[in-house]
Amino acid sequence: MEPKNKILLVVNPISGSFDKANLIKTVETQLANININIQVYETQGEEDKIAISNLIKEHKPERILVAGGDGTIQLVAKVLKDFDLVLGILPAGSANGFAINLDLPYDLNEQIKIAVGSKIFTVDTLELNGEMCLHISDLGINAELIRHYEHSNFRGMFGYFLQSFPTLFKSNYPYKFIIEANNYKYVKKGVLLAIANANKFGTGANINPHGKLNDGKFEVLIFKKLSLFQIIKTLFKNTKMDSNFVEAISTEEAIITCKKPIAFQIDGEFIGKRKEVKVKVSDKKLKIAVSEHFNPA
Ligand SMILES: Nc1ncnc2c1ncn2[C@@H]1O[C@H](COP(=O)(O)OP(=O)(O)OP(=O)(O)O)[C@@H](O)[C@H]1O
């Protein structure tokens, strides 16, 4: 019998430091069992957007699956701005911060079932200086850390830890941020300013308890000081944030400025140093396949 559907699977071969051959085989086998044919595209690290876009135009898949980390999900999400297609996610990055917010299971077979399933969740996307952001971006110490990490040979969570020590010593924190939002000008000092569409970092830490992926808003979070105790508490999923440590501004639009250029990252990808970031909720939404039990609380 002719396979009834076609699915495009976009795989990042280097994300999360593991070989994707087994993953691809498992997806192929499981979907062949339900008569779905897949086409695999392995990212190259350049010109991927145009290649994926051309594959969609040529083969007209009914759904896109992505196996990679936040950077790969974001890459595919950018392409999907031009197509009305649902995205299924097979988390295969080092931190998988965005997937954690969607409560996807750890088991690959379960993930595949969900990725081709019928429950769809529509999420907001943000525009930061015109660039798409799905999850969390920041200015300051975490972006600095990602910059060092990208220049190192380590991938995976361990890389973050190794890089954190030189980063902390080299940074010029605290920074002074001016945030124009809700018809108000806030002047704040902090080590890190995060722009959060979602509420959880890749560690599972709930840094933004008020964040909802589909509320038409985002939060600007100012982390005031580098407190080892607070950082450890945050990493262990503490949901009550101490206002001496972090402050949140909820808004639909914001202009963030600082006197000197500060390290800036979007969804885990280092962008460069910036003095101004303009943020707004985009009118482009993203449709994602989620578990039947998913509740966007
Ligand atoms: N074939 C390739 N060779 C080298 N780099 C690649 C290739 N394909 C994609 N990339 C790079 O991979 C990065 C995206 O990785 P991604 O964020 O998905 O994984 P990760 O960093 O392991 O996970 P996470 O973001 O969840 O921590 C991008 O910088 C992209 O340029």
The ligand as a Gaussian input file, in Angstrom:
#p B3LYP/6-31G(d) Opt

LIG

0 1
 N       25.984000      19.939000      10.497000
 C       26.282000      20.876000      11.405000
 N       27.572000      21.116000      11.733000
 C       27.904000      22.051000      12.648000
 N       27.001000      22.814000      13.302000
 C       25.689000      22.618000      13.031000
 C       25.270000      21.639000      12.078000
 N       23.907000      21.676000      12.029000
 C       23.507000      22.633000      12.884000
 N       24.560000      23.202000      13.514000
 C       24.539000      24.235000      14.551000
 O       23.862000      23.716000      15.705000
 C       23.410000      24.823000      16.482000
 C       22.054000      24.542000      17.068000
 O       22.177000      23.511000      17.998000
 P       20.958000      23.267000      19.013000
 O       20.654000      24.503000      19.778000
 O       19.816000      22.659000      18.289000
 O       21.575000      22.137000      19.943000
 P       22.256000      22.223000      21.369000
 O       23.014000      23.512000      21.456000
 O       22.968000      20.951000      21.617000
 O       20.996000      22.212000      22.317000
 P       20.310000      23.268000      23.298000
 O       20.085000      24.560000      22.517000
 O       18.993000      22.631000      23.697000
 O       21.250000      23.430000      24.435000
 C       23.403000      26.032000      15.540000
 O       24.430000      26.899000      15.956000
 C       23.717000      25.453000      14.181000
 O       24.459000      26.358000      13.391000

